[in-house]
């Protein structure tokens, strides 16, 4: 079966943001980055656990600019 990537992308763009994020995450995970760096099984499990917490909305993410501003303020 020949799949037209442009058509798949156009259809995916019609999905809710959460569904698009899941597809994007799955596609990125399917790429082989193993050659660039080694990650232990323990860290893989931790990464998976944290990603699942984010996906379920159990944790609040903070952007790096906010974190750095808070650290500068705290240690000024």
PyMOL commands that place a pseudoatom at each C-alpha (Angstrom):
pseudoatom trace, name=CA, resn=UNK, resi=1, chain=A, elem=C, hetatm=0, pos=[0.000, 0.000, 0.000]
pseudoatom trace, name=CA, resn=UNK, resi=2, chain=A, elem=C, hetatm=0, pos=[1.445, 3.353, -1.046]
pseudoatom trace, name=CA, resn=UNK, resi=3, chain=A, elem=C, hetatm=0, pos=[0.814, 6.138, 1.461]
pseudoatom trace, name=CA, resn=UNK, resi=4, chain=A, elem=C, hetatm=0, pos=[0.873, 9.781, 0.443]
pseudoatom trace, name=CA, resn=UNK, resi=5, chain=A, elem=C, hetatm=0, pos=[2.723, 11.625, 3.219]
pseudoatom trace, name=CA, resn=UNK, resi=6, chain=A, elem=C, hetatm=0, pos=[1.189, 14.981, 2.297]
pseudoatom trace, name=CA, resn=UNK, resi=7, chain=A, elem=C, hetatm=0, pos=[-2.333, 13.542, 2.581]
pseudoatom trace, name=CA, resn=UNK, resi=8, chain=A, elem=C, hetatm=0, pos=[-1.529, 11.896, 5.915]
pseudoatom trace, name=CA, resn=UNK, resi=9, chain=A, elem=C, hetatm=0, pos=[-0.148, 15.204, 7.221]
pseudoatom trace, name=CA, resn=UNK, resi=10, chain=A, elem=C, hetatm=0, pos=[-3.177, 17.162, 6.027]
pseudoatom trace, name=CA, resn=UNK, resi=11, chain=A, elem=C, hetatm=0, pos=[-5.505, 14.712, 7.761]
pseudoatom trace, name=CA, resn=UNK, resi=12, chain=A, elem=C, hetatm=0, pos=[-3.423, 14.701, 10.931]
pseudoatom trace, name=CA, resn=UNK, resi=13, chain=A, elem=C, hetatm=0, pos=[-3.576, 18.493, 11.086]
pseudoatom trace, name=CA, resn=UNK, resi=14, chain=A, elem=C, hetatm=0, pos=[-7.363, 18.210, 11.458]
pseudoatom trace, name=CA, resn=UNK, resi=15, chain=A, elem=C, hetatm=0, pos=[-6.993, 16.324, 14.751]
pseudoatom trace, name=CA, resn=UNK, resi=16, chain=A, elem=C, hetatm=0, pos=[-7.132, 17.804, 18.246]
pseudoatom trace, name=CA, resn=UNK, resi=17, chain=A, elem=C, hetatm=0, pos=[-3.806, 19.144, 19.568]
pseudoatom trace, name=CA, resn=UNK, resi=18, chain=A, elem=C, hetatm=0, pos=[-3.414, 16.235, 21.996]
pseudoatom trace, name=CA, resn=UNK, resi=19, chain=A, elem=C, hetatm=0, pos=[-3.826, 13.691, 19.214]
pseudoatom trace, name=CA, resn=UNK, resi=20, chain=A, elem=C, hetatm=0, pos=[-1.362, 15.575, 17.005]
pseudoatom trace, name=CA, resn=UNK, resi=21, chain=A, elem=C, hetatm=0, pos=[1.141, 15.642, 19.867]
pseudoatom trace, name=CA, resn=UNK, resi=22, chain=A, elem=C, hetatm=0, pos=[0.788, 11.894, 20.382]
pseudoatom trace, name=CA, resn=UNK, resi=23, chain=A, elem=C, hetatm=0, pos=[1.381, 11.263, 16.677]
pseudoatom trace, name=CA, resn=UNK, resi=24, chain=A, elem=C, hetatm=0, pos=[4.393, 13.588, 16.637]
pseudoatom trace, name=CA, resn=UNK, resi=25, chain=A, elem=C, hetatm=0, pos=[5.855, 11.930, 19.729]
pseudoatom trace, name=CA, resn=UNK, resi=26, chain=A, elem=C, hetatm=0, pos=[5.352, 8.467, 18.263]
pseudoatom trace, name=CA, resn=UNK, resi=27, chain=A, elem=C, hetatm=0, pos=[6.987, 9.463, 14.975]
pseudoatom trace, name=CA, resn=UNK, resi=28, chain=A, elem=C, hetatm=0, pos=[9.974, 10.998, 16.765]
pseudoatom trace, name=CA, resn=UNK, resi=29, chain=A, elem=C, hetatm=0, pos=[10.365, 7.930, 18.955]
pseudoatom trace, name=CA, resn=UNK, resi=30, chain=A, elem=C, hetatm=0, pos=[10.394, 5.768, 15.829]
pseudoatom trace, name=CA, resn=UNK, resi=31, chain=A, elem=C, hetatm=0, pos=[13.556, 7.465, 14.584]
pseudoatom trace, name=CA, resn=UNK, resi=32, chain=A, elem=C, hetatm=0, pos=[16.794, 5.745, 15.519]
pseudoatom trace, name=CA, resn=UNK, resi=33, chain=A, elem=C, hetatm=0, pos=[18.748, 8.149, 17.728]
pseudoatom trace, name=CA, resn=UNK, resi=34, chain=A, elem=C, hetatm=0, pos=[20.450, 5.306, 19.586]
pseudoatom trace, name=CA, resn=UNK, resi=35, chain=A, elem=C, hetatm=0, pos=[23.660, 5.770, 17.611]
pseudoatom trace, name=CA, resn=UNK, resi=36, chain=A, elem=C, hetatm=0, pos=[24.064, 9.362, 18.831]
pseudoatom trace, name=CA, resn=UNK, resi=37, chain=A, elem=C, hetatm=0, pos=[23.971, 8.617, 22.553]
pseudoatom trace, name=CA, resn=UNK, resi=38, chain=A, elem=C, hetatm=0, pos=[23.454, 5.715, 24.908]
pseudoatom trace, name=CA, resn=UNK, resi=39, chain=A, elem=C, hetatm=0, pos=[20.602, 5.737, 27.422]
pseudoatom trace, name=CA, resn=UNK, resi=40, chain=A, elem=C, hetatm=0, pos=[20.423, 3.089, 30.122]
pseudoatom trace, name=CA, resn=UNK, resi=41, chain=A, elem=C, hetatm=0, pos=[17.276, 1.019, 30.561]
pseudoatom trace, name=CA, resn=UNK, resi=42, chain=A, elem=C, hetatm=0, pos=[16.686, 2.724, 33.920]
pseudoatom trace, name=CA, resn=UNK, resi=43, chain=A, elem=C, hetatm=0, pos=[16.703, 6.160, 32.287]
pseudoatom trace, name=CA, resn=UNK, resi=44, chain=A, elem=C, hetatm=0, pos=[14.490, 4.926, 29.439]
pseudoatom trace, name=CA, resn=UNK, resi=45, chain=A, elem=C, hetatm=0, pos=[11.926, 3.812, 32.005]
pseudoatom trace, name=CA, resn=UNK, resi=46, chain=A, elem=C, hetatm=0, pos=[12.181, 7.126, 33.851]
pseudoatom trace, name=CA, resn=UNK, resi=47, chain=A, elem=C, hetatm=0, pos=[11.769, 9.087, 30.621]
pseudoatom trace, name=CA, resn=UNK, resi=48, chain=A, elem=C, hetatm=0, pos=[8.736, 6.987, 29.698]
pseudoatom trace, name=CA, resn=UNK, resi=49, chain=A, elem=C, hetatm=0, pos=[7.227, 7.484, 33.165]
pseudoatom trace, name=CA, resn=UNK, resi=50, chain=A, elem=C, hetatm=0, pos=[7.697, 11.261, 32.968]
pseudoatom trace, name=CA, resn=UNK, resi=51, chain=A, elem=C, hetatm=0, pos=[6.274, 11.454, 29.436]
pseudoatom trace, name=CA, resn=UNK, resi=52, chain=A, elem=C, hetatm=0, pos=[3.214, 9.532, 30.571]
pseudoatom trace, name=CA, resn=UNK, resi=53, chain=A, elem=C, hetatm=0, pos=[2.749, 11.916, 33.522]
pseudoatom trace, name=CA, resn=UNK, resi=54, chain=A, elem=C, hetatm=0, pos=[2.894, 14.865, 31.123]
pseudoatom trace, name=CA, resn=UNK, resi=55, chain=A, elem=C, hetatm=0, pos=[0.448, 13.211, 28.721]
pseudoatom trace, name=CA, resn=UNK, resi=56, chain=A, elem=C, hetatm=0, pos=[-2.006, 12.583, 31.563]
pseudoatom trace, name=CA, resn=UNK, resi=57, chain=A, elem=C, hetatm=0, pos=[-1.681, 16.183, 32.788]
pseudoatom trace, name=CA, resn=UNK, resi=58, chain=A, elem=C, hetatm=0, pos=[-0.366, 15.101, 36.193]
pseudoatom trace, name=CA, resn=UNK, resi=59, chain=A, elem=C, hetatm=0, pos=[2.531, 17.548, 36.198]
pseudoatom trace, name=CA, resn=UNK, resi=60, chain=A, elem=C, hetatm=0, pos=[2.813, 21.242, 35.453]
pseudoatom trace, name=CA, resn=UNK, resi=61, chain=A, elem=C, hetatm=0, pos=[5.577, 22.184, 33.028]
pseudoatom trace, name=CA, resn=UNK, resi=62, chain=A, elem=C, hetatm=0, pos=[7.515, 25.416, 33.377]
pseudoatom trace, name=CA, resn=UNK, resi=63, chain=A, elem=C, hetatm=0, pos=[9.441, 26.992, 30.518]
pseudoatom trace, name=CA, resn=UNK, resi=64, chain=A, elem=C, hetatm=0, pos=[13.178, 27.514, 30.939]
pseudoatom trace, name=CA, resn=UNK, resi=65, chain=A, elem=C, hetatm=0, pos=[12.984, 31.323, 30.918]
pseudoatom trace, name=CA, resn=UNK, resi=66, chain=A, elem=C, hetatm=0, pos=[10.661, 31.263, 33.924]
pseudoatom trace, name=CA, resn=UNK, resi=67, chain=A, elem=C, hetatm=0, pos=[12.846, 28.765, 35.772]
pseudoatom trace, name=CA, resn=UNK, resi=68, chain=A, elem=C, hetatm=0, pos=[16.000, 30.800, 35.145]
pseudoatom trace, name=CA, resn=UNK, resi=69, chain=A, elem=C, hetatm=0, pos=[14.293, 34.050, 36.225]
pseudoatom trace, name=CA, resn=UNK, resi=70, chain=A, elem=C, hetatm=0, pos=[13.130, 32.408, 39.456]
pseudoatom trace, name=CA, resn=UNK, resi=71, chain=A, elem=C, hetatm=0, pos=[16.630, 31.055, 40.154]
pseudoatom trace, name=CA, resn=UNK, resi=72, chain=A, elem=C, hetatm=0, pos=[18.245, 34.449, 39.517]
pseudoatom trace, name=CA, resn=UNK, resi=73, chain=A, elem=C, hetatm=0, pos=[15.756, 36.112, 41.834]
pseudoatom trace, name=CA, resn=UNK, resi=74, chain=A, elem=C, hetatm=0, pos=[16.250, 33.485, 44.533]
pseudoatom trace, name=CA, resn=UNK, resi=75, chain=A, elem=C, hetatm=0, pos=[20.053, 33.684, 44.420]
pseudoatom trace, name=CA, resn=UNK, resi=76, chain=A, elem=C, hetatm=0, pos=[20.475, 37.411, 43.837]
for i in range(1, 76): cmd.bond("trace and resi %d" % i, "trace and resi %d" % (i + 1))
show_as sticks, trace
zoom trace
